[in-house]
Amino acid sequence: MGVSLSVPTRRRIDRQRLLDAAFRATTQSFALGVLVLLGGIMVALAAGALPVFRKFGWGFLTSEAWNPVKENFGAWPAIYGTLMTSLIAMLIGIPLALGIAVFLTELCPPIMRRPIGTLIELLAAIPSIIYGIWGLFVLAPFLQLTVQPALVSTLGELPIIGALFAGPPLGLGVLTAGVILGFMVLPFIASVMRDVFATVPPMLRESAYGVGATTAEVVRHIVLPYTRVGVIGGIMLGLGRALGETMAVTFVIGNAHRVKTSLLAPGTTISATLANEFTEAVGDLYTSALFALGFILFVITFIVLAAAKLMLLRLEQRAAK
Amino acid sequence: MTLYGRRRANNALYLALSWMATGIGLAILFLILWTLVRNGIPALRFGIFVENTPPPGSRGGLGNAIYGSVVMTAIATLVGTPVGVLTGTYLAEFGGASRVASAVRFINDVLLSAPSIIIGLFVYGLLVVPLHHFSAWAGSVALAIIVVPVVVRTTEDMLRLVPATLREAAVALGAPQWKVIVLVTYRAALQGMLTGVMLAVARIAGETAPLLFTSLNNQFWSVNMNAPMANLPVVIFQFALSPYADWQELAWGGAMLITLTILLLNILARALASWSNHTS
């Protein structure tokens, strides 16, 4: 060492090194806390669910029973409702989101791009409960008086799929919940799609226009194939949201623990069952059944969201290359 | 029709559908806002801010619910923000591409979209069951857990935007790393990090599901954090589904208040973000 430091200076340097290490360790422990949090959620839900899984085993997943008085529980109606409403949500949300993303990246005049994009993103900021109250008082009556009778008298008359649109138009039910969910997930999917569309190299796009492709053809043959992984990731992200969405669904689904073929009939979802029944649940087994539903929901959404994230990561890595 | 004509017709159809989709998206937003304003305005009078939630049939307001929402949102933000900022700091400044950092980033993104009702269920098992009662603390903790991933995400993104030269300049002057981060990097990223906090506040202000089995609800004015506390979202939930016209009117009033607050926060956060992009 050519430089010799005085003792006070060395002491100050040592202190700063110690502070550095402490700062680093603090941030790291909080970061690890996030992992612990996830583990904690898993463990808490699994522990709460244990009594029900012990009693009913795998049969809990497929049983249609839901009888708090006789303490006989099955998850199938709630799982079915969750999957069905999410499926309807995807059928409505994906085309709308795709349309909006194409509009924002290809058609929109540049000065309008930010304002319209922001307005669409604000849809995602509106709380779930507001969608619920709007769905109950505005959308459900509207569907009941116009769309549902039309569905009953057209699609309802067809052979096989007619069963999906049979029965009286009640307004509240699986279909209405699916429609509301579709509106809710639309901004999430649209903003991911818009962002991944923006990663398409201008060169590719312009080459296609250069050889005479129309806008629709550029989207169909250049943009979508290039961003396929990201688009699917965005859709999965929306699906993850739809599966776990609670309040909006609780307002409009009608809360019936039954599996009905008709989409017009009331049903329930995992989250709606939790929101409706949890505080009223008496008896350990009842509470445990609700914890079990929560556990199932968390596992399903975790898988969907993790898949979404992996796909988006893959696209990011490719874009970085 | 010629091939060219068919392609043009096809294109026109696709573009029309695309315009229509955007129109539908915007229409939904404006329809919701219009419904809220039309039904919410009649409920708005001074009393709504000070009077407590009434029994059906008598006059009242949302005073206790507004207080509860503000308090629980504030506590959740105060607890969740430091946790989020420190985690985000680790990811941006120390973790890099290490395995731990990648795992945290991944899990954080999953938690960002995880169903909020699950968080409520978790906090119920964590706090309500052992303590044998619902409480405003439990509600605040549930909301804080939702704040964390939002703040982690924006903090990391914003710290990464700070130019490396800025950090290097500070290091070259002999500053230790913690001083570089706290006094230089944080300061440069402050506006962006603030945006993240505002978005997190906007996110939890309307959250209902995590409060259902943590804070529950309270018909009366209560400042006791160890007891159930009224809050706007749960009151809206309860009142909107009730058969009483005066309760429904209050629900609309509350719904309008909460939505306008959240939209305002979002717009402010965006304005702040774009302003900081211009200045830096």
Contacts between the chains, C-beta under 8 A, distances in Angstrom:
chain1	res1	chain2	res2	distance
A	16	B	176	3.9
A	16	B	178	7.9
A	16	B	179	7.8
A	17	B	176	7.2
A	19	B	176	6.4
A	19	B	178	5.4
A	20	B	176	5.2
A	20	B	177	4.8
A	20	B	178	5.3
A	22	B	178	7.9
A	23	B	177	7.2
A	23	B	178	3.9
A	23	B	181	7.3
A	24	B	90	7.8
A	24	B	94	5.5
A	24	B	177	7.6
A	24	B	178	7.9
A	26	B	86	6.3
A	27	B	86	4.7
A	27	B	87	7.0
A	27	B	89	4.8
A	27	B	90	3.7
A	27	B	93	7.4
A	27	B	94	6.2
A	28	B	90	5.3
A	28	B	94	6.6
A	28	B	95	7.7
A	28	B	100	7.7
A	30	B	83	5.6
A	30	B	86	4.1
A	30	B	87	4.7
A	30	B	90	6.7
A	31	B	86	7.6
A	31	B	87	4.6
A	31	B	90	4.1
A	31	B	91	6.5
A	31	B	95	6.7
A	31	B	100	7.1
A	31	B	101	7.2
A	31	B	104	4.7
A	32	B	100	7.2
A	32	B	104	7.3
A	33	B	83	6.9
A	33	B	87	7.1
A	34	B	87	5.8
A	34	B	104	5.2
A	34	B	107	5.8
A	34	B	108	5.5
A	34	B	111	7.1
A	34	B	148	7.1
A	34	B	149	7.7
A	34	B	152	7.0
A	35	B	103	6.4
A	35	B	104	6.2
A	35	B	107	5.8
A	37	B	111	7.1
A	37	B	145	6.9
A	37	B	148	7.7
A	38	B	107	5.0
A	38	B	110	7.5
A	38	B	111	6.6
A	40	B	122	7.0
A	40	B	126	7.4
A	41	B	118	6.7
A	41	B	119	7.5
A	41	B	122	4.7
A	44	B	121	7.7
A	44	B	122	5.0
A	44	B	125	4.1
A	44	B	126	6.1
A	45	B	118	7.2
A	45	B	121	6.5
A	45	B	122	6.7
A	45	B	125	7.4
A	47	B	125	7.2
A	48	B	121	7.6
A	48	B	125	5.4
A	95	B	21	6.9
A	96	B	21	4.6
A	96	B	24	6.0
A	96	B	25	6.3
A	97	B	21	7.7
A	98	B	21	7.3
A	99	B	17	5.7
A	99	B	18	4.4
A	99	B	19	7.9
A	99	B	20	6.8
A	99	B	21	2.5
A	99	B	22	6.5
A	100	B	18	7.6
A	100	B	21	5.1
A	100	B	22	5.0
A	100	B	25	5.3
A	102	B	14	7.8
A	102	B	18	4.6
A	103	B	18	4.6
A	103	B	19	6.3
A	103	B	21	6.8
A	103	B	22	4.4
A	104	B	22	7.6
A	106	B	18	7.8
A	107	B	15	6.2
A	107	B	18	6.1
A	107	B	19	7.1
A	108	B	22	8.0
A	116	B	22	6.7
A	116	B	26	7.2
A	118	B	267	7.9
A	118	B	270	6.4
A	119	B	25	7.9
A	119	B	26	5.9
A	119	B	29	5.9
A	120	B	22	7.7
A	120	B	25	5.3
A	120	B	26	7.4
A	120	B	29	7.7
A	121	B	266	8.0
A	122	B	29	6.3
A	122	B	263	6.0
A	122	B	266	6.1
A	122	B	267	7.9
A	123	B	25	6.6
A	123	B	28	6.6
A	123	B	29	5.3
A	125	B	202	6.0
A	125	B	203	7.9
A	125	B	262	5.7
A	125	B	263	6.3
A	125	B	266	4.6
A	126	B	29	7.8
A	126	B	32	6.3
A	126	B	206	7.7
A	126	B	259	6.1
A	126	B	262	7.2
A	126	B	263	7.6
A	127	B	205	7.5
A	127	B	206	2.6
A	127	B	207	6.9
A	127	B	208	7.1
A	127	B	233	6.9
A	127	B	258	6.6
A	127	B	259	7.1
A	127	B	262	6.5
A	128	B	206	7.2
A	128	B	207	7.9
A	128	B	208	6.6
A	128	B	209	7.2
A	129	B	206	6.4
A	129	B	208	4.6
A	129	B	233	5.3
A	129	B	236	5.7
A	129	B	237	6.0
A	129	B	255	7.4
A	130	B	32	6.6
A	130	B	36	7.1
A	130	B	206	6.9
A	130	B	255	5.6
A	130	B	258	7.3
A	130	B	259	5.3
A	131	B	32	7.5
A	132	B	237	7.7
A	132	B	240	7.6
A	133	B	236	6.7
A	133	B	240	4.8
A	133	B	251	6.7
A	133	B	252	7.5
A	133	B	255	5.5
A	134	B	31	7.8
A	134	B	32	5.1
A	134	B	35	5.6
A	134	B	36	7.7
A	136	B	240	6.9
A	136	B	241	7.7
A	137	B	35	7.4
A	137	B	39	7.8
A	137	B	240	7.9
A	138	B	31	7.2
A	138	B	35	5.4
A	183	B	28	5.3
A	186	B	25	6.2
A	186	B	28	8.0
A	187	B	25	7.5
A	190	B	25	7.2
A	214	B	7	5.7
A	214	B	8	6.7
A	214	B	10	7.3
A	214	B	11	3.7
A	215	B	11	5.9
A	215	B	14	7.3
A	215	B	15	6.2
A	216	B	10	5.9
A	216	B	11	4.3
A	216	B	13	7.8
A	216	B	14	3.7
A	216	B	15	6.8
A	217	B	7	7.1
A	217	B	11	7.2
A	219	B	14	7.4
A	237	B	113	6.3
A	240	B	113	5.2
A	241	B	113	6.0
A	243	B	115	7.2
A	244	B	114	6.9
A	244	B	115	2.4
A	244	B	116	7.5
A	244	B	117	6.8
A	244	B	118	6.8
A	245	B	115	7.2
A	246	B	115	6.7
A	246	B	116	6.9
A	246	B	117	4.4
A	246	B	208	7.4
A	246	B	209	4.1
A	247	B	208	4.8
A	247	B	209	5.9
A	247	B	233	7.8
A	247	B	237	6.7
A	250	B	237	7.9
A	251	B	240	7.4
A	251	B	241	7.2
A	271	B	115	6.2
A	271	B	117	5.0
A	271	B	209	7.1
A	274	B	117	5.5
A	274	B	121	6.7
A	275	B	117	6.4
A	275	B	209	6.2
A	275	B	212	5.8
A	278	B	121	7.7
A	278	B	124	7.7
A	278	B	212	6.8
A	278	B	213	5.1
A	279	B	212	6.7
A	279	B	213	5.8
A	279	B	216	6.8
A	290	B	121	7.9
A	291	B	121	6.7
A	291	B	125	7.4
A	294	B	117	7.3
A	294	B	118	5.7
A	294	B	121	4.4
A	297	B	115	6.2
A	297	B	117	7.9
A	297	B	118	6.5
A	298	B	114	7.3
A	298	B	115	7.3
A	298	B	118	5.0
A	301	B	113	7.7
A	301	B	114	6.3
A	301	B	115	5.8
A	301	B	118	7.8
A	302	B	110	6.2
A	302	B	114	7.5
A	305	B	109	7.6
A	305	B	110	4.7
A	305	B	113	5.3
A	305	B	114	7.1
A	306	B	106	7.5
A	306	B	110	5.9
A	309	B	106	6.1
A	309	B	109	5.1
A	309	B	110	6.5
